[in-house]
Amino acid sequence: MRGNIQERGPRPRALVVLLLLLGFQLGALVAPAHACGCGAMVPDRNASISVGRETSVVDWDGRTEQIVMRFTVTSDTPRAAWIMPVPGRATVDLADGALFDELVRIAAPEYRERHYFWPRGNDWPFDDVDGAGAAPPGAAARDDGVGVVGRERLGDFDVARLTATDPDALGDWLDENGFEMPAGLTGDLEPYVERGWEYVAVRLAPREEGAVLTGTLDPLRLRFASDELVYPMRLSRRADTAQALGLFVLADHRMEPRSAIGGSEPEVTYAGRVTSPGGELGRLTGGKERFLTVLDQEFPDPSRINGDHELRAAAEDTPFRRVVWDDDLLTLGGVPVWLLTFVAVAAGASAAVLRGVRARRRGRPVEPPAPMRVPPRVP
């Protein structure tokens, strides 16, 4: 197991199903809600969990959307769950982390070298000022408004696909099963219920006894029909720590979020067309050409998140790649050019002085300075 699993809760019903998934005597699971990206994290009571980074790949061909999610977490609990709202009936399966490695290579910045003349803080003679050099750079529907569409065991994940028509059903189900509803989560689920969205509920079901949610989790892939490109984020507002989101967006054109949804302005770190007939990227896209847009965004105050990311085509398919400059001191033969220049100037000045001294010793007359000319006075 590469990592441990989490769950999130976008709807009360979704949470209800989540609890269904958690029906393996999860006991009094839910306490505070910790959110990350597209879902609400529901850890064990008296446990803590922190999502340091959420990275997702989103592929959309105009009709079908695929989301491959991978989380890096730190926690002290072996039991947790997350729920993700989706606009249509979803299928879920395990993905290969090699997909992320492939995309990282494609979107890697271009490294260029440039030189500077004068020494800086990490160059001699300033490198020892501080004592050290600088650091290098399908089930039947329930009668309570919650339905279980399907349930699968995927590796260390127990996955349930759910429907819900009543945001309060989740809370009722939780109460009936000894769980507490995170404050405010029901209200965040209402927009999804009103729009008729469905849910994917996942719980950690490790085959290894005593495993906890820590490290990089195995990625999961969700696939569903959608006539718009959307990345659910609303439930992340329940997070109590700053959130970081990285999105690899694959579509026919360069894509951009309609708004910052309460976070910092999304930063484009790569944009360009990609084609991969093989590998994990090729399996995801069916070998078809896509325009890859890589976005990074920070959410210093998650409570300000006010919706889901809706992405649209940018005005132009302008390619972009970050450039990382490697600044090096200008040298010649391993010697700093500024030092060579200083030595040359000093040597030239010394030679001039020496020539003057020698001339005086030989008795050559020194021409007096020309007399000053005083202009005549004008009456």
Residue frames relative to the residue before (quaternion, step in Angstrom):
aa qw qx qy qz dx dy dz
M 1.0000 0.0000 0.0000 0.0000 0.00 0.00 0.00
R 0.3491 -0.7640 0.5054 0.1975 3.57 -0.63 1.11
G 0.8014 -0.0301 0.0490 0.5953 3.54 1.04 -0.64
N 0.4759 -0.6550 0.4934 0.3179 3.52 -1.22 -0.15
I 0.4890 -0.7391 0.4110 0.2135 3.53 -1.12 0.56
Q 0.2218 -0.7712 0.5893 0.0943 3.51 -1.25 0.58
E 0.1814 -0.7676 0.5933 0.1606 3.55 -1.27 0.06
R 0.1830 -0.7811 0.5879 0.1040 3.51 -1.19 0.53
G 0.2326 -0.8187 0.5095 0.1268 3.57 -1.11 0.40
P 0.1400 -0.8233 0.5468 0.0594 3.55 -0.25 1.24
R 0.8108 0.1395 -0.0968 0.5601 3.62 0.95 -0.57
P 0.6177 -0.5178 0.4091 0.4277 3.48 -1.23 0.39
R 0.6778 0.4720 -0.3213 0.4632 3.57 0.85 -0.81
A 0.6036 0.5473 -0.3652 0.4503 3.44 1.00 -0.80
L 0.6545 0.4928 -0.3135 0.4801 3.51 0.96 -0.84
V 0.5987 0.5627 -0.3672 0.4359 3.53 1.07 -0.72
V 0.6730 0.4684 -0.3060 0.4838 3.51 0.88 -0.92
L 0.5722 0.5869 -0.3717 0.4359 3.46 1.09 -0.76
L 0.6742 0.4719 -0.2967 0.4845 3.49 0.90 -0.95
L 0.5581 0.5693 -0.3930 0.4581 3.56 1.14 -0.57
L 0.6545 0.4979 -0.3043 0.4808 3.49 0.94 -0.93
L 0.7007 0.4601 -0.2559 0.4815 3.48 1.05 -0.83
G 0.3714 0.7836 -0.4408 0.2318 3.54 1.32 0.07
F 0.5130 0.6295 -0.4289 0.3958 3.56 1.27 -0.08
Q 0.6730 -0.5095 0.2977 0.4460 3.55 0.71 1.08
L 0.1406 0.8039 -0.5582 0.1494 3.54 0.85 0.97
G 0.3597 -0.7695 0.4767 0.2264 3.53 1.26 -0.18
A 0.7374 -0.3394 0.2876 0.5083 3.53 -1.15 -0.63
L 0.0923 -0.8557 0.5091 0.0109 3.54 0.26 1.32
V 0.8169 0.3833 -0.1826 0.3903 3.46 0.37 -1.31
A 0.0060 0.7484 -0.6631 0.0135 3.50 -1.05 0.91
P 0.8113 -0.0572 0.0314 0.5810 3.59 -0.44 -1.02
A 0.3822 -0.7122 0.5368 0.2419 3.57 -1.12 0.60
H 0.0926 -0.7664 0.6344 0.0387 3.51 -0.83 1.04
A 0.1587 -0.8248 0.5388 0.0654 3.57 -0.66 1.03
C 0.0041 0.7714 -0.6358 -0.0278 3.47 -1.24 0.45
G 0.8618 -0.0370 0.0008 0.5059 3.53 -0.68 1.06
C 0.8782 -0.1262 0.1012 0.4502 3.53 -0.67 -1.12
G 0.8024 0.2558 -0.1592 0.5152 3.62 1.08 0.12
A 0.4897 -0.6409 0.4964 0.3211 3.54 -1.29 0.14
M 0.3344 -0.7521 0.5386 0.1803 3.55 -0.75 1.07
V 0.0913 -0.8011 0.5913 0.0126 3.56 -0.80 1.02
P 0.0643 -0.8385 0.5407 0.0191 3.63 -0.06 1.21
D 0.6895 -0.4290 0.3792 0.4434 3.51 -1.36 0.00
R 0.5852 -0.5563 0.4420 0.3908 3.57 -1.18 0.52
N 0.8332 0.1594 -0.1720 0.5008 3.55 -1.07 0.89
A 0.5724 0.5573 -0.3972 0.4516 3.58 1.23 0.36
S 0.2550 -0.7517 0.5850 0.1668 3.54 -1.26 0.33
I 0.0051 0.7852 -0.6189 0.0201 3.52 -1.17 0.66
S 0.0515 -0.7924 0.6078 -0.0036 3.53 -1.01 0.84
V 0.2316 -0.7598 0.5949 0.1230 3.54 -0.90 0.98
G 0.2545 -0.8081 0.5143 0.1328 3.55 -0.36 1.22
R 0.8129 -0.0249 0.0598 0.5788 3.58 1.03 -0.67
E 0.0932 -0.7584 0.6425 0.0586 3.54 -1.04 0.87
T 0.0056 -0.7932 0.6077 -0.0387 3.55 -0.72 1.10
S 0.0104 0.8154 -0.5765 0.0524 3.56 -0.80 1.01
V 0.2575 -0.7103 0.6322 0.1715 3.50 -1.27 0.61
V 0.0859 -0.7922 0.6040 0.0143 3.58 -0.80 1.05
D 0.0371 -0.7880 0.6146 -0.0068 3.58 -0.74 1.11
W 0.0433 0.8043 -0.5859 0.0889 3.58 -0.80 1.06
D 0.1577 -0.8078 0.5642 0.0653 3.56 -0.78 1.05
G 0.6779 -0.4742 0.2823 0.4858 3.57 1.28 0.30
R 0.7775 0.2539 -0.1438 0.5571 3.58 1.23 -0.38
T 0.7960 0.1721 -0.0601 0.5773 3.55 1.02 -0.84
E 0.1579 -0.7824 0.5978 0.0750 3.54 -0.99 0.90
Q 0.1042 -0.7639 0.6346 0.0533 3.52 -1.13 0.81
I 0.0690 -0.7817 0.6192 0.0267 3.55 -0.97 0.88
V 0.0912 -0.7633 0.6390 0.0283 3.53 -0.82 1.08
M 0.0912 -0.8367 0.5399 -0.0145 3.57 -0.51 1.24
R 0.0209 0.7751 -0.6313 0.0146 3.50 -1.12 0.77
F 0.1345 -0.8120 0.5671 0.0311 3.57 -0.85 1.01
T 0.2029 -0.7195 0.6483 0.1443 3.49 -1.29 0.57
V 0.0289 0.8429 -0.5297 0.0901 3.57 -0.43 1.21
T 0.1713 -0.7311 0.6483 0.1262 3.49 -1.39 0.36
S 0.2173 0.7825 -0.5580 0.1705 3.59 -0.72 0.97
D 0.3462 -0.7119 0.5635 0.2363 3.53 -1.35 0.03
T 0.6053 0.5649 -0.3474 0.4403 3.57 1.21 0.50
P 0.3487 -0.7302 0.5432 0.2239 3.61 -1.06 0.72
R 0.7465 0.3565 -0.1933 0.5276 3.60 1.25 -0.22
A 0.2792 0.7211 -0.5969 0.2138 3.53 -0.83 1.04
A 0.1425 -0.7882 0.5951 0.0660 3.55 -1.25 0.31
W 0.0819 -0.7736 0.6219 0.0897 3.55 -1.23 0.39
I 0.1915 -0.7677 0.6033 0.1005 3.53 -1.23 0.55
M 0.1199 -0.7911 0.5977 0.0497 3.53 -0.98 0.86
P 0.3225 -0.7371 0.5580 0.2031 3.60 -0.82 0.95
V 0.0484 -0.7881 0.6135 0.0120 3.58 -1.02 0.80
P 0.5368 -0.6772 0.4026 0.3020 3.62 -1.00 0.75
G 0.8056 0.1477 -0.0906 0.5665 3.61 1.21 -0.22
R 0.7226 -0.4093 0.3206 0.4555 3.56 -1.35 0.02
A 0.1600 -0.8342 0.5263 0.0395 3.56 -0.64 1.13
T 0.2221 -0.6948 0.6572 0.1897 3.49 -1.33 0.43
V 0.1595 -0.7976 0.5793 0.0537 3.56 -1.09 0.72
D 0.1417 0.7689 -0.6181 0.0811 3.53 -1.04 0.82
L 0.6014 -0.5510 0.4273 0.3901 3.54 -1.29 0.21
A 0.2206 -0.7587 0.5989 0.1307 3.53 -1.17 0.66
D 0.4790 -0.6525 0.5096 0.2918 3.54 -1.31 0.24
G 0.4806 -0.6904 0.4660 0.2743 3.56 -0.82 0.98
A 0.5080 0.6531 -0.4219 0.3707 3.60 1.22 -0.30
L 0.5316 0.6237 -0.4067 0.4037 3.60 1.20 -0.44
F 0.6768 0.4824 -0.2934 0.4725 3.56 0.91 -0.90
D 0.6267 0.5323 -0.3428 0.4543 3.59 0.99 -0.77
E 0.6545 0.5225 -0.3094 0.4504 3.57 0.97 -0.87
L 0.6896 0.4750 -0.2824 0.4680 3.58 0.90 -0.89
V 0.6099 0.5431 -0.3514 0.4579 3.57 1.06 -0.69
R 0.6468 0.5110 -0.3217 0.4658 3.58 0.99 -0.77
I 0.6524 0.5208 -0.3168 0.4502 3.58 0.95 -0.87
A 0.7716 0.3753 -0.1751 0.4828 3.55 0.90 -0.99
A 0.3465 0.7586 -0.4950 0.2437 3.59 1.22 0.20
P 0.5130 -0.6496 0.4548 0.3288 3.61 -1.00 0.71
E 0.4700 -0.6363 0.5291 0.3070 3.52 -1.31 0.37
Y 0.2343 -0.7821 0.5646 0.1209 3.55 -0.78 1.02
R 0.0219 -0.7945 0.6062 -0.0283 3.54 -0.81 1.06
E 0.3343 -0.7440 0.5478 0.1860 3.51 -1.19 0.61
R 0.0550 0.7694 -0.6360 0.0247 3.55 -1.05 0.74
H 0.3488 -0.7646 0.5187 0.1572 3.53 -1.18 0.65
Y 0.1637 -0.7485 0.6314 0.1196 3.52 -1.26 0.47
F 0.5178 -0.6951 0.4300 0.2526 3.53 -1.16 0.73
W 0.7793 0.3333 -0.1850 0.4973 3.57 0.62 -1.10
P 0.5490 -0.6353 0.4260 0.3368 3.64 -0.98 0.76
R 0.2661 -0.7516 0.5870 0.1404 3.52 -1.18 0.70
G 0.8031 -0.3627 0.2031 0.4269 3.53 -1.34 0.01
N 0.7437 0.3786 -0.2334 0.4991 3.60 1.08 -0.59
D 0.5950 0.5446 -0.3647 0.4651 3.58 1.28 0.28
W 0.5750 -0.5533 0.4651 0.3833 3.55 -1.27 0.47
P 0.6178 -0.1675 -0.7670 -0.0438 1.68 -1.93 1.54
F 0.5275 0.6660 -0.3944 0.3503 3.60 1.24 0.28
D 0.5139 0.7053 -0.4028 0.2760 3.60 1.21 -0.28
D 0.7341 0.4018 -0.2457 0.4892 3.63 1.13 -0.38
V 0.3260 0.7763 -0.4897 0.2263 3.57 1.28 0.22
D 0.7731 0.3097 -0.1646 0.5285 3.58 0.95 -0.89
G 0.6363 -0.5611 0.3283 0.4154 3.57 1.24 0.30
A 0.7921 0.1118 -0.0760 0.5953 3.58 1.27 -0.14
G 0.5469 -0.6149 0.4552 0.3400 3.52 -1.21 0.51
A 0.6261 -0.5345 0.4042 0.3986 3.58 -1.28 0.26
A 0.5487 -0.6192 0.4504 0.3357 3.57 -1.16 0.62
P 0.5120 -0.6402 0.4627 0.3375 3.62 -1.04 0.63
P 0.6362 -0.6109 0.3508 0.3145 3.13 -1.22 1.02
G 0.8797 0.2554 -0.3918 0.0853 49.04 -18.86 3.60
A 0.2219 0.7781 -0.5572 0.1867 3.47 0.20 1.14
A 0.6251 -0.5389 0.3918 0.4066 3.58 -1.25 0.40
A 0.5478 -0.6265 0.4439 0.3323 3.52 -1.13 0.72
R 0.4384 -0.6755 0.5245 0.2764 3.54 -1.09 0.74
D 0.5101 -0.6600 0.4570 0.3086 3.56 -1.20 0.45
D 0.6117 0.5524 -0.3624 0.4351 3.60 1.20 0.15
G 0.6645 -0.5249 0.3013 0.4383 3.59 1.20 0.40
V 0.6722 0.4279 -0.3024 0.5231 3.60 1.24 0.11
G 0.0769 -0.8056 0.5872 0.0141 3.56 -0.89 0.99
V 0.2797 -0.7366 0.5912 0.1724 3.53 -1.10 0.76
V 0.2687 -0.7923 0.5335 0.1244 3.56 -0.41 1.27
G 0.7827 -0.1762 0.1455 0.5789 3.57 0.98 -0.81
R 0.1065 -0.7836 0.6100 0.0505 3.52 -1.27 0.40
E 0.0046 0.8139 -0.5777 0.0627 3.56 -0.79 1.06
R 0.3131 -0.6849 0.6149 0.2340 3.50 -1.31 0.42
L 0.0015 -0.8000 0.5972 -0.0580 3.57 -0.61 1.19
G 0.8110 -0.1530 0.0734 0.5599 3.56 -0.19 1.23
D 0.7919 -0.2228 0.2032 0.5310 3.55 -0.65 -1.13
F 0.6014 0.5668 -0.3533 0.4385 3.59 1.26 0.26
D 0.1848 -0.7085 0.6675 0.1353 3.53 -1.19 0.69
V 0.0692 -0.8453 0.5287 -0.0341 3.56 -0.34 1.30
A 0.0473 -0.7748 0.6302 0.0141 3.55 -0.96 0.95
R 0.2049 -0.7524 0.6140 0.1224 3.56 -1.05 0.84
L 0.0934 -0.8642 0.4914 -0.0533 3.52 -0.56 1.26
T 0.1804 -0.7118 0.6560 0.1743 3.49 -1.43 0.22
A 0.0150 -0.7959 0.6052 -0.0038 3.57 -1.18 0.55
T 0.1743 -0.7987 0.5705 0.0790 3.56 -1.07 0.77
D 0.7615 0.2801 -0.1586 0.5626 3.58 1.26 -0.13
P 0.4066 -0.7396 0.4806 0.2378 3.59 -0.53 1.15
D 0.6655 0.5180 -0.3112 0.4382 3.60 1.09 -0.65
A 0.5147 0.6625 -0.4191 0.3472 3.59 1.22 -0.41
L 0.6249 0.5508 -0.3459 0.4318 3.53 1.01 -0.74
G 0.6610 0.5107 -0.3060 0.4567 3.54 0.89 -0.96
D 0.6412 0.5238 -0.3205 0.4603 3.58 0.98 -0.86
W 0.6628 0.5068 -0.3083 0.4569 3.53 0.91 -0.93
L 0.6409 0.5294 -0.3212 0.4537 3.56 0.99 -0.87
D 0.6551 0.5150 -0.3120 0.4563 3.55 0.93 -0.90
E 0.6692 0.5131 -0.2984 0.4470 3.55 0.97 -0.89
N 0.7535 0.3686 -0.1907 0.5099 3.56 1.17 -0.55
G 0.6276 -0.6026 0.3223 0.3731 3.55 1.20 0.50
F 0.5433 0.6063 -0.4084 0.4128 3.57 1.16 0.53
E 0.3327 -0.7096 0.5790 0.2248 3.52 -1.28 0.38
M 0.3941 -0.7147 0.5282 0.2345 3.57 -1.02 0.82
P 0.4552 -0.6763 0.4952 0.3002 3.62 -0.71 0.95
A 0.5543 -0.6452 0.4155 0.3222 3.55 -0.86 0.97
G 0.8433 0.2143 -0.1695 0.4628 3.56 -0.95 0.95
L 0.5316 0.6655 -0.4136 0.3217 3.59 1.17 -0.31
T 0.5937 0.5811 -0.3709 0.4151 3.59 1.04 -0.71
G 0.6561 0.5162 -0.3093 0.4555 3.56 0.95 -0.87
D 0.6564 0.5086 -0.3154 0.4593 3.58 1.03 -0.72
L 0.6591 0.5165 -0.3053 0.4534 3.57 1.16 -0.52
E 0.5177 0.6911 -0.3975 0.3104 3.59 1.14 -0.57
P 0.6570 0.5109 -0.3486 0.4311 3.66 0.81 -0.81
Y 0.6555 0.5027 -0.3215 0.4628 3.59 1.03 -0.70
V 0.6356 0.5195 -0.3275 0.4679 3.57 1.01 -0.78
E 0.6609 0.5208 -0.3030 0.4473 3.57 0.94 -0.90
R 0.7180 0.4283 -0.2457 0.4906 3.58 1.08 -0.69
G 0.4964 -0.7018 0.4007 0.3170 3.58 1.29 0.07
W 0.3060 0.7609 -0.5152 0.2490 3.57 1.11 0.60
E 0.3283 -0.7025 0.5871 0.2324 3.55 -1.32 0.30
Y 0.3517 -0.7614 0.5204 0.1607 3.57 -1.29 0.14
V 0.2085 -0.7192 0.6448 0.1536 3.48 -1.29 0.52
A 0.0865 -0.7998 0.5939 0.0081 3.56 -0.61 1.18
V 0.0530 -0.8093 0.5844 -0.0265 3.54 -0.83 1.03
R 0.0345 -0.7852 0.6172 0.0367 3.55 -0.99 0.76
L 0.5340 -0.6074 0.4864 0.3306 3.52 -1.24 0.53
A 0.0573 0.7727 -0.6283 0.0697 3.55 -0.77 1.07
P 0.0475 -0.8626 0.5031 0.0233 3.59 0.62 1.12
R 0.4240 -0.6843 0.5349 0.2566 3.50 -1.09 0.78
E 0.6647 0.4683 -0.2829 0.5087 3.52 1.27 -0.44
E 0.4034 -0.7395 0.4840 0.2370 3.58 -0.54 1.14
G 0.8122 0.2551 -0.2101 0.4807 3.54 -0.99 0.92
A 0.4141 0.7103 -0.4791 0.3073 3.61 1.23 0.09
V 0.1714 -0.7825 0.5920 0.0890 3.55 -1.08 0.73
L 0.5869 -0.5706 0.4488 0.3586 3.51 -1.34 0.32
T 0.4055 0.6953 -0.5132 0.2980 3.55 -0.17 1.19
G 0.7461 0.3640 -0.2921 0.4749 3.54 -1.12 0.69
T 0.6777 -0.4589 0.3762 0.4342 3.55 -1.29 -0.44
L 0.3230 -0.7793 0.5112 0.1643 3.55 -0.60 1.16
D 0.5922 -0.5367 0.4508 0.3976 3.55 -1.25 0.41
P 0.4403 -0.7110 0.4736 0.2762 3.62 -0.88 0.84
L 0.2193 -0.7437 0.6185 0.1278 3.53 -1.25 0.63
R 0.2236 -0.7669 0.5866 0.1337 3.57 -1.12 0.71
L 0.1256 -0.7656 0.6294 0.0444 3.55 -0.93 1.03
R 0.0523 -0.7928 0.6073 0.0001 3.58 -0.95 0.88
F 0.1587 0.7839 -0.5793 0.1572 3.56 -0.80 1.06
A 0.5441 -0.6060 0.4667 0.3448 3.56 -1.26 0.45
S 0.1614 0.7751 -0.5987 0.1212 3.55 -0.99 0.83
D 0.2955 -0.7658 0.5446 0.1722 3.56 -0.89 0.93
E 0.7306 0.2545 -0.2313 0.5899 3.56 1.28 0.30
L 0.4490 -0.6782 0.5103 0.2793 3.53 -1.19 0.58
V 0.1004 0.8039 -0.5715 0.1305 3.54 -0.48 1.23
Y 0.1135 -0.7646 0.6303 0.0725 3.55 -1.12 0.74
P 0.3583 -0.7742 0.4760 0.2135 3.63 -0.28 1.23
M 0.0245 0.8155 -0.5745 0.0660 3.56 -0.86 1.04
R 0.4591 0.7431 -0.4266 0.2343 3.58 1.20 -0.47
L 0.6906 0.5032 -0.2991 0.4247 3.60 0.89 -0.87
S 0.5327 0.6415 -0.4034 0.3767 3.57 1.22 -0.29
R 0.5171 0.6521 -0.4156 0.3669 3.58 1.20 -0.29
R 0.6163 0.5536 -0.3478 0.4390 3.60 1.24 -0.30
A 0.4668 0.6747 -0.4510 0.3514 3.60 1.24 -0.05
D 0.2816 -0.7715 0.5457 0.1664 3.58 -1.05 0.71
T 0.7005 0.3370 -0.2786 0.5640 3.58 1.27 0.31
A 0.6586 -0.5062 0.3745 0.4120 3.57 -1.22 0.45
Q 0.2415 -0.7843 0.5619 0.1042 3.56 -1.08 0.81
A 0.1531 -0.7637 0.6205 0.0914 3.57 -1.17 0.65
L 0.0841 -0.8114 0.5784 -0.0056 3.56 -0.85 1.01
G 0.0490 -0.7715 0.6338 0.0275 3.54 -1.01 0.89
L 0.0672 -0.8158 0.5743 -0.0077 3.57 -0.76 1.06
F 0.1469 -0.7196 0.6721 0.0945 3.54 -1.01 0.95
V 0.0706 -0.8303 0.5528 -0.0068 3.60 -0.30 1.24
L 0.0869 -0.7916 0.6048 0.0034 3.56 -0.70 1.17
A 0.2083 0.7640 -0.5785 0.1955 3.57 -0.64 1.15
D 0.6979 -0.4548 0.3310 0.4432 3.58 -1.27 -0.11
H 0.7943 0.1710 -0.0722 0.5784 3.57 1.17 -0.59
R 0.6370 -0.4642 0.4235 0.4465 3.53 -1.32 0.10
M 0.1851 -0.8139 0.5475 0.0602 3.57 -0.82 1.02
E 0.0752 -0.7815 0.6186 0.0302 3.53 -1.25 0.55
P 0.5092 -0.6322 0.4743 0.3406 3.62 -1.05 0.64
R 0.5221 -0.6331 0.4693 0.3262 3.58 -1.10 0.67
S 0.7933 -0.0356 0.0278 0.6072 3.59 1.13 -0.58
A 0.5967 -0.5721 0.4311 0.3617 3.54 -1.32 0.17
I 0.2538 -0.8198 0.4720 0.2020 3.64 1.33 -0.15
G 0.7800 -0.3736 0.1849 0.4668 3.58 0.93 0.84
G 0.6564 0.4837 -0.3238 0.4800 3.58 1.23 0.02
S 0.7020 -0.3893 0.3331 0.4946 3.55 -1.24 -0.31
E 0.6406 -0.5071 0.3873 0.4271 3.56 -1.25 0.31
P 0.4593 -0.6903 0.4742 0.2960 3.62 -0.70 1.02
E 0.2390 -0.7811 0.5658 0.1127 3.56 -0.92 0.94
V 0.3135 -0.7280 0.5813 0.1837 3.55 -0.91 0.99
T 0.1182 -0.8130 0.5682 0.0466 3.59 -0.68 1.08
Y 0.7869 0.0140 -0.0452 0.6153 3.59 1.28 -0.15
A 0.0791 0.7644 -0.6388 0.0387 3.55 -1.20 0.65
G 0.3935 0.7119 -0.5083 0.2827 3.57 -0.74 1.00
R 0.5530 -0.6119 0.4527 0.3390 3.56 -1.23 0.44
V 0.0661 -0.7942 0.6040 0.0037 3.54 -1.04 0.85
T 0.0551 -0.7663 0.6397 0.0249 3.54 -1.16 0.70
S 0.0603 0.7958 -0.5981 0.0738 3.56 -0.80 1.00
P 0.2206 -0.8073 0.5335 0.1223 3.60 -0.16 1.23
G 0.7820 0.2247 -0.1300 0.5667 3.59 1.22 -0.45
G 0.6416 0.5409 -0.3771 0.3920 3.55 -1.25 -0.26
E 0.7191 -0.4377 0.3149 0.4383 3.55 -1.32 0.00
L 0.6147 0.5402 -0.3530 0.4536 3.59 1.05 -0.67
G 0.6557 0.5089 -0.3070 0.4657 3.57 0.96 -0.83
R 0.6354 0.5199 -0.3275 0.4676 3.59 1.06 -0.72
L 0.6605 0.5139 -0.3098 0.4512 3.56 1.02 -0.77
T 0.7826 0.3449 -0.1632 0.4919 3.58 0.88 -0.96
G 0.4609 -0.6732 0.4583 0.3526 3.58 1.23 -0.13
G 0.6330 -0.5618 0.3216 0.4245 3.57 1.21 0.49
K 0.5231 0.6511 -0.4071 0.3698 3.59 1.26 0.10
E 0.5686 -0.5949 0.4469 0.3507 3.54 -1.20 0.57
R 0.0381 -0.7779 0.6272 0.0035 3.53 -1.08 0.80
F 0.3604 -0.6518 0.6019 0.2880 3.53 -1.32 0.28
L 0.2102 -0.7969 0.5596 0.0872 3.56 -0.66 1.15
T 0.0249 -0.7631 0.6457 -0.0086 3.55 -0.88 1.05
V 0.1418 -0.7928 0.5898 0.0597 3.57 -0.71 1.07
L 0.0747 -0.8146 0.5748 -0.0197 3.54 -0.73 1.15
D 0.1060 -0.7545 0.6448 0.0614 3.54 -1.13 0.78
Q 0.0608 0.8029 -0.5893 0.0660 3.57 -0.96 0.85
E 0.2351 -0.7556 0.5990 0.1224 3.53 -1.13 0.77
F 0.1342 -0.7601 0.6307 0.0804 3.55 -1.19 0.69
P 0.1889 -0.8266 0.5214 0.0956 3.60 0.19 1.27
D 0.7769 0.1554 -0.0719 0.6058 3.57 1.12 -0.75
P 0.2513 -0.8232 0.4868 0.1492 3.62 0.13 1.24
S 0.5771 0.6081 -0.3875 0.3833 3.61 1.08 -0.58
R 0.6403 0.5354 -0.3213 0.4473 3.60 1.23 -0.35
I 0.4494 0.6718 -0.4710 0.3533 3.61 1.23 -0.06
N 0.0966 -0.8545 0.5103 -0.0094 3.57 -0.59 1.16
G 0.8218 0.0469 -0.0438 0.5662 3.60 1.15 0.33
D 0.5955 -0.5342 0.4490 0.3981 3.53 -1.33 -0.36
H 0.5310 -0.5982 0.4821 0.3574 3.53 -1.21 0.45
E 0.0546 -0.7502 0.6589 0.0124 3.56 -0.79 1.09
L 0.1394 -0.8219 0.5504 0.0469 3.56 -0.61 1.11
R 0.1139 -0.7876 0.6052 0.0206 3.52 -1.08 0.86
A 0.6163 -0.5443 0.4111 0.3935 3.55 -1.27 0.34
A 0.4486 -0.6741 0.5183 0.2750 3.56 -0.99 0.85
A 0.6835 -0.4932 0.3432 0.4145 3.55 -1.26 0.33
E 0.7997 0.0397 0.0009 0.5991 3.59 1.04 -0.77
D 0.4513 -0.6646 0.5234 0.2840 3.55 -1.19 0.55
T 0.0822 0.8314 -0.5400 0.1026 3.55 0.64 1.15
P 0.3413 -0.7444 0.5291 0.2223 3.61 -0.69 1.00
F 0.0013 0.7937 -0.6079 0.0225 3.55 -1.15 0.57
R 0.0405 0.7606 -0.6475 0.0226 3.52 -1.13 0.77
R 0.4673 -0.6746 0.4902 0.2937 3.56 -0.89 0.86
V 0.2111 -0.7440 0.6199 0.1330 3.52 -1.19 0.65
V 0.1254 -0.7733 0.6196 0.0495 3.53 -0.81 1.04
W 0.2545 -0.7961 0.5369 0.1148 3.54 -0.57 1.20
D 0.2045 -0.7388 0.6322 0.1128 3.52 -1.04 0.92
D 0.1667 -0.8210 0.5429 0.0586 3.56 -0.20 1.29
D 0.0126 -0.7961 0.6038 -0.0386 3.57 -0.78 1.09
L 0.5195 -0.6167 0.4952 0.3233 3.53 -1.13 0.69
L 0.4648 -0.6854 0.4893 0.2735 3.57 -0.89 0.96
T 0.0193 0.8109 -0.5812 0.0658 3.56 -0.69 1.12
L 0.1592 -0.7406 0.6413 0.1217 3.51 -1.37 0.32
G 0.8240 -0.0264 -0.0296 0.5651 3.53 -0.45 1.21
G 0.6941 -0.4785 0.2679 0.4663 3.55 1.12 0.64
V 0.6412 0.4910 -0.3245 0.4924 3.59 1.29 -0.06
P 0.5200 -0.6453 0.4483 0.3349 3.63 -0.84 0.88
V 0.4945 -0.6757 0.4621 0.2923 3.58 -0.88 0.97
W 0.6153 0.5475 -0.3700 0.4298 3.59 1.04 -0.68
L 0.6500 0.5084 -0.3218 0.4642 3.57 1.06 -0.72
L 0.6323 0.5195 -0.3277 0.4721 3.58 1.02 -0.79
T 0.6456 0.5161 -0.3177 0.4646 3.56 1.00 -0.83
F 0.6494 0.5168 -0.3156 0.4600 3.56 0.94 -0.88
V 0.6605 0.5012 -0.3072 0.4671 3.57 0.94 -0.89
A 0.6541 0.5191 -0.3178 0.4492 3.58 0.95 -0.85
V 0.6626 0.4915 -0.3084 0.4736 3.58 0.94 -0.89
A 0.6550 0.5074 -0.3148 0.4631 3.57 0.96 -0.87
A 0.6505 0.5141 -0.3150 0.4618 3.57 1.00 -0.81
G 0.6485 0.5175 -0.3180 0.4588 3.57 0.99 -0.80
A 0.6569 0.5032 -0.3110 0.4676 3.55 0.96 -0.87
S 0.6454 0.5205 -0.3200 0.4585 3.57 0.98 -0.83
A 0.6458 0.5232 -0.3200 0.4548 3.57 0.99 -0.84
A 0.6456 0.5211 -0.3238 0.4547 3.59 0.99 -0.81
V 0.6496 0.5051 -0.3172 0.4714 3.57 0.96 -0.84
L 0.6549 0.5262 -0.3103 0.4450 3.55 0.95 -0.89
R 0.6406 0.5136 -0.3310 0.4650 3.58 0.98 -0.78
G 0.6426 0.5259 -0.3248 0.4527 3.58 0.99 -0.76
V 0.6447 0.5179 -0.3171 0.4643 3.55 0.99 -0.85
R 0.6644 0.5086 -0.3048 0.4550 3.58 0.91 -0.87
A 0.6324 0.5352 -0.3332 0.4501 3.56 1.03 -0.79
R 0.6454 0.5168 -0.3221 0.4611 3.56 0.95 -0.79
R 0.6600 0.5219 -0.3106 0.4423 3.56 0.95 -0.87
R 0.6698 0.4931 -0.3013 0.4663 3.61 1.05 -0.59
G 0.5107 -0.6927 0.3904 0.3269 3.57 1.27 0.01
R 0.3438 0.7291 -0.5244 0.2741 3.52 1.10 0.39
P 0.4633 -0.6840 0.4800 0.2951 3.54 -0.87 0.98
V 0.3240 -0.7273 0.5759 0.1856 3.38 -1.08 0.76
E 0.4026 -0.7263 0.4980 0.2499 3.55 -0.60 1.08
P 0.4327 -0.6924 0.5103 0.2700 3.53 -0.94 0.98
P 0.5942 -0.5671 0.4170 0.3892 3.53 -1.14 0.45
A 0.5702 -0.5970 0.4348 0.3598 3.58 -1.07 0.67
P 0.5168 -0.6479 0.4523 0.3295 3.60 -0.99 0.84
M 0.5200 -0.6315 0.4805 0.3160 3.49 -1.17 0.64
R 0.2850 -0.7482 0.5753 0.1674 3.54 -0.95 0.83
V 0.1982 -0.7773 0.5902 0.0901 3.52 -0.80 1.15
P 0.3989 -0.7267 0.4985 0.2536 3.61 -0.61 1.01
P 0.5533 -0.6249 0.4339 0.3391 3.60 -1.01 0.78
R 0.5005 -0.6448 0.4844 0.3147 3.51 -1.12 0.65
V 0.3152 -0.7312 0.5768 0.1824 3.52 -1.00 0.78
P 0.4041 -0.7298 0.4849 0.2624 3.60 -0.62 1.13
